[in-house]
Structure formats: structure tokens, C-alpha cells
Amino acid sequence: MGDVQDGLERSISAATHLTSLDDGAVAALRALASKIDNWDAVVDAAMEQAEDGKKLPVPLHDNVSIPTFLKYCEALKLTPASRGVTVGESDAKGKLAQMRLVRGGKNDAAEGTG
């Protein structure tokens, strides 16, 4: 298994919310992870065949698999954002949001006091 597949399997194992109803999406996600991890081998094989004179299309870039993989992860709630977890929020932003919550969502600039 490659890095993406390993990470995916850890995520699936940790996701207690997945049920048998998710099996199809999980299978598609696993197929995408395999494709992403093995993309270099696919390109290398196609290049070797092209060098041998076989007229096969050579895949240049795959700009679809990773965004599709991430969409599946979001649909299965395997990303922090899809679970409603704020990632990378600074302490200052967190404190400001907490203060606004205490004050009922109001800010000084909107009230004209700051």
C-alpha cells in the first residue's frame, strides 16, 4: 500500500460513524487511493509501451483523482471540515470568537464603541 492508501485505512478504522451503508463509497474511495498511489507506475508503463512503438495514449497528468478523493472524504465525513472541526484557527481568532459568543455575537466596531 502507498501513503494515501495507508492514511485512508487509518481514517476508516478511526471513523466510528461509518456503517455498511457507506461500503460502496468506501470501496470507491479505496480505488481512488490506489490510483493516486500507483499513478507513477501507470505513467511509467505507458511510456515504456510508447517507446516500444506501440501506439497507446500516454497519460500526462491526473488532475481529477485527488479532488475526487477529497470529495469522497468529505461526503464520508473523513475530513476535519466535514465534521465541523475548525482547523488552523489561531488562538487570537478563537479568543475573539469566544468573546463574541459571550457578548451575544456583537462586536465593538458594529456598535460604534470601538
C-alpha positions in Angstrom: 0.0 0.0 0.0 1.1 3.6 -0.6 0.9 6.6 1.6 -2.6 7.6 0.5 -4.0 4.1 1.0 -2.3 3.8 4.4 -3.7 7.1 5.6 -7.2 6.2 4.3 -7.2 2.9 6.1 -6.2 4.6 9.3 -9.0 7.2 8.8 -11.6 4.4 8.1 -10.5 2.5 11.1 -10.9 5.6 13.3 -14.3 6.6 11.9 -16.8 5.1 14.2 -19.7 6.7 12.3 -19.3 4.6 9.1 -21.8 1.8 8.6 -22.5 -0.8 5.9 -24.5 1.8 4.1 -21.1 3.5 3.3 -19.5 0.4 1.9 -19.9 1.5 -1.8 -18.4 4.9 -1.2 -15.6 3.4 0.9 -14.8 1.0 -1.9 -14.7 3.8 -4.5 -12.5 5.8 -2.1 -10.1 2.9 -1.8 -10.0 2.5 -5.6 -9.1 6.2 -5.9 -6.4 5.9 -3.2 -4.9 3.0 -5.1 -5.0 5.0 -8.4 -3.3 8.0 -6.7 -0.6 5.9 -5.0 0.1 4.0 -8.3 -0.1 6.8 -10.8 3.7 6.9 -11.4 3.7 3.2 -12.3 0.8 3.8 -14.7 2.7 6.6 -16.5 6.0 4.6 -16.5 4.3 1.6 -18.1 2.6 3.7 -20.7 5.9 5.5 -21.5 7.7 2.1 -21.9 5.0 0.8 -24.2 5.1 4.0 -26.3 8.9 3.7 -26.6 8.4 0.1 -27.9 6.4 1.5 -30.8 3.0 0.7 -29.5 0.5 3.4 -30.3 -1.1 3.9 -26.9 -2.1 7.2 -25.3 0.4 8.3 -22.7 -1.3 9.7 -19.6 0.2 13.1 -18.9 -1.5 14.4 -15.8 -4.2 13.3 -13.5 -5.9 16.4 -12.1 -9.1 14.6 -11.2 -8.3 11.8 -8.8 -7.1 13.9 -5.8 -10.0 16.4 -5.9 -12.5 13.5 -6.3 -10.8 11.6 -3.5 -11.2 14.7 -1.2 -14.9 15.0 -2.2 -15.5 11.4 -1.2 -13.6 12.0 2.1 -15.9 15.0 2.7 -19.0 13.0 1.9 -18.0 10.3 4.3 -17.1 12.9 7.0 -13.4 11.9 7.0 -12.0 15.5 6.9 -12.0 17.9 9.9 -14.1 20.5 8.0 -16.8 17.9 7.1 -17.0 17.1 10.8 -17.4 20.7 11.7 -13.9 20.9 13.3 -12.1 24.2 12.7 -8.5 23.6 11.7 -5.6 26.1 11.9 -7.6 28.7 13.7 -5.2 30.9 15.7 -5.6 31.4 19.4 -6.4 35.0 18.9 -9.2 34.2 16.5 -10.5 31.6 18.9 -10.5 34.0 21.8 -12.2 36.7 19.7 -14.9 34.2 18.7 -15.3 33.1 22.3 -15.6 36.8 23.4 -18.2 37.5 20.7 -20.2 34.4 21.8 -20.2 35.7 25.4 -21.3 39.1 24.2 -24.1 37.7 22.0 -22.2 37.8 18.7 -21.8 41.6 18.8 -18.6 43.4 18.0 -17.4 46.9 19.1 -17.0 48.2 15.6 -20.6 47.4 14.7 -21.8 49.1 17.8 -19.7 52.2 17.3 -17.9 51.9 20.6 -14.5 50.8 19.3 
